[in-house]
Amino acid sequence: MNTVSETKEKISTRRTYLLLSRSLFALLEETPFERISLTQLCSHSMVPRSTFYRYFEDKYDLLYYCLQTFFDDANLDKDVVYLKDGKSKKFVTKLITVMDKNKDSFLRIWKTNKNGIFMDILRDYLIQVLNQKLDDSLLEGHGLKISQPVFTYLLADLYVSMGKCYLENGCDVEGFVKDVCLFVEREFFEG
């Protein structure tokens, strides 16, 4: 049975995570990740530094939390990792739809951070997520014809490049998803 104080703590914790996450992404729109200080982050979120350290070790830990939340919400299952059974279309549609809803914000983050470490962190974290999903799939008896590091690196680059391409080219969601799925299915040419 939850007590009133436990309920308040859960609400407080969720609020802190939300405030810090939103502040990080708001700051990323105008400042490269490597130049965002903990002082800026705490000031922007109105979360005391001591409270920040109760939940996160540093800004990298906060960024990993934000990325983990995003990819957990994306429901990356083994079929998505393997780009098969039509689920790649489902994931690509979800990813691009989320980007489209917040396109101006994602575009500002991309433009501000494209030459910094943020994109490398994003790709490296995605590689970790894909490796974990792949490890789980391999335990279920699925195998790869190529080495796992090559597969996860190239797949992570595909997803990051897909996001960059969408933001830079201003395509419509449906047409972009169709093009990406045709690419994944190696249907490059007509006739």
Secondary structure, DSSP 8 states (H G I E B T S, - for coil): ---HHHHHHHHHHHHHHHHHHHHHHHHHTTS-GGG--HHHHHHHHT--HHHHHHH-SSHHHHHHHHHHHHHHHTT--HHHHTT-TTHHHHHHHHHHHHHHHTHHHHHHHHHHHTTSSHHHHHHHHHHHHHHHHHHHHHHTT---SS-HHHHHHHHHHHHHHHHHHHHHHT--HHHHHHHHHHHHTT--S--
